[in-house]
Amino acid sequence: MLLAAVLAAGCGAAPAVRIPTASASPSASTTPLAPGVRVPVAEASPPTYTISTKYPLPSGVSAATVAQDVVIDNLIENVAIQRGDAALLSYADCGNWLAAEQRAITKNRLGRISVVSIHDQITELQLGYQPDPNNAAAVAAVIVAGQEVEVTTSGKGKAITLTSKFDVLQWLVLSPQAHRYLTCDSASS
């Protein structure tokens, strides 16, 4: 009987609880590219690309995946350069290109140059295959064209903005560890 009285007393009306109204907060959807690297989804989308009929990609190489990975490699490289983090480059690059990008970061550090921001607008991707004279494992050759805007400061603190067009040939290899294509070499196209 005592248990019934306690249960009856505990089942009374609960005080009104005000639950706040949910509202959408403005936030860009981001995607992770490498440890500590997230970018807006729109930035990781490749531009429209063309596929060479004269120098086609090898059988089994997905043009869509290669185009996507070229953009991702570029974004990771830019973050690595901006942070001065040469170790981060291994998520985007390998071979000769990795060594060249690591040297560029070391050169900036030694010259006390800070990259405040670096942004590439890739306007054209032409996908195909020609052997890389430096790396027989390369399975794709991509001409990448666009414009880069880089803001740097030196030890004096003065910001310098450099805008330059690029048109380069990049070779890619499939990395079993990364499960995607990494840039392994580059040349002028």
PyMOL commands that set and color helices and strands:
alter all, ss='L'
color gray80, all
select helices_A, chain A and resi 2-10+41-44+63-83+86-91+95-110
alter helices_A, ss='H'
color red, helices_A
select strands_A, chain A and resi 30-34+37-40+49-51+114-128+140-153+159-175+180-188
alter strands_A, ss='S'
color yellow, strands_A
deselect
rebuild
show_as cartoon
